[in-house]
Structure formats: structure tokens, C-alpha cells
Amino acid sequence: MKEKKSAKANLEPKRGLFIQIGFIVILAVVYMAFEVESYDTAQAIQFERKIVMVEEEMVEITQKEKIELPPPPPMHQSIQFQAVEDDI
């Protein structure tokens, strides 16, 4: 097949160089982003302090009546089992 591109327009051999240049540019931008300090003290925001008195509502404390529980049911007497020999 005949090549349609000229050797001068082919960028494939320079691919590694372009990747390295891209990495250098990205690393430089990241480094500059970490080194830039922006302390703008002239635009400090000051808030007004307002004290608002809130009246607390007194709630009456209610006492619960103690309910007497019925006495526990009497314990059943234990049933004793006797072993019966079965000689069939």
C-alpha cells in the first residue's frame, strides 16, 4: 500500500517526546498550585454578635403511680418419674 502521509507530517516517532513534555508541564502546574499562598487579610469577614434571650418554659414534672404487680404464681410441685422395666 502506498503511504498517504509524508515522513515530515508523521508524528508517531516523536510520541515519547510529547509525552515527556506533557508530564513536565503537568508537574510544573501541580508544583505551582501547592506553592501559591493566598492570604487575603483585607477581606476578612466580621460577624456581628447578637445575644438573644430565650425564655425557658417550665414544664411540670409528673409522677407515675407505682402499680403493684400481682404476686407470682406458685411454683408447681415437681413430678417424680419412676423407671418401669419393659420385658416384652
C-alpha positions as CSV (number, residue, x, y, z in Angstrom):
1,M,0.0,0.0,0.0
2,K,1.1,3.5,-0.7
3,E,1.5,5.8,2.3
4,K,-0.6,8.9,2.1
5,K,1.3,10.9,4.7
6,S,4.7,12.3,4.2
7,A,7.5,11.4,6.6
8,K,7.6,15.0,7.7
9,A,3.9,15.0,8.8
10,N,4.2,11.7,10.7
11,L,4.2,12.4,14.5
12,E,4.5,8.8,15.7
13,P,8.3,8.8,16.1
14,K,8.0,12.0,18.3
15,R,5.3,10.5,20.6
16,G,7.7,9.8,23.5
17,L,9.0,13.4,23.4
18,F,5.4,14.8,23.5
19,I,4.5,12.6,26.5
20,Q,7.6,13.8,28.4
21,I,6.8,17.4,27.7
22,G,3.2,16.9,28.9
23,F,4.4,15.3,32.1
24,I,6.8,18.2,32.7
25,V,4.1,20.8,32.2
26,I,1.6,18.9,34.4
27,L,4.2,18.5,37.2
28,A,5.1,22.2,37.0
29,V,1.4,23.2,37.3
30,V,0.9,21.0,40.3
31,Y,4.0,22.3,42.0
32,M,3.0,25.9,41.4
33,A,-0.5,25.1,42.8
34,F,1.0,23.8,46.0
35,E,3.4,26.7,46.4
36,V,1.0,29.6,45.8
37,E,-0.1,31.1,49.1
38,S,-3.2,33.3,49.1
39,Y,-3.8,35.1,52.3
40,D,-6.2,37.9,51.7
41,T,-6.4,39.7,55.1
42,A,-8.0,42.8,53.7
43,Q,-11.3,40.9,53.0
44,A,-11.7,39.4,56.5
45,I,-15.3,38.8,57.3
46,Q,-16.5,40.1,60.6
47,F,-19.8,39.0,62.0
48,E,-22.0,40.9,64.4
49,R,-22.6,39.2,67.7
50,K,-26.2,39.3,68.9
51,I,-27.3,37.9,72.2
52,V,-30.9,36.6,72.1
53,M,-32.5,35.8,75.4
54,V,-34.9,32.8,75.1
55,E,-37.3,32.3,77.9
56,E,-37.4,28.7,79.0
57,E,-40.8,27.2,79.6
58,M,-41.2,25.4,82.9
59,V,-42.8,22.0,82.5
60,E,-44.4,20.3,85.4
61,I,-42.9,17.1,86.4
62,T,-45.4,14.3,86.6
63,Q,-45.1,11.4,89.0
64,K,-46.1,8.0,87.8
65,E,-48.2,5.9,90.1
66,K,-46.5,2.7,91.2
67,I,-48.5,-0.2,90.1
68,E,-48.4,-3.2,92.4
69,L,-47.7,-6.3,90.5
70,P,-49.8,-9.4,91.4
71,P,-47.8,-12.0,93.3
72,P,-46.0,-14.5,91.2
73,P,-47.9,-17.8,90.6
74,P,-47.0,-20.6,93.0
75,M,-44.3,-23.0,91.9
76,H,-45.6,-26.3,90.7
77,Q,-44.5,-29.3,92.7
78,S,-42.0,-31.4,90.8
79,I,-43.3,-34.6,89.4
80,Q,-41.1,-37.6,90.0
81,F,-40.9,-40.2,87.3
82,Q,-40.3,-43.9,88.0
83,A,-38.5,-46.1,85.6
84,V,-40.6,-49.1,84.6
85,E,-38.9,-52.1,83.2
86,D,-40.4,-53.3,80.0
87,D,-39.8,-57.0,79.4
88,I,-41.7,-57.7,76.3
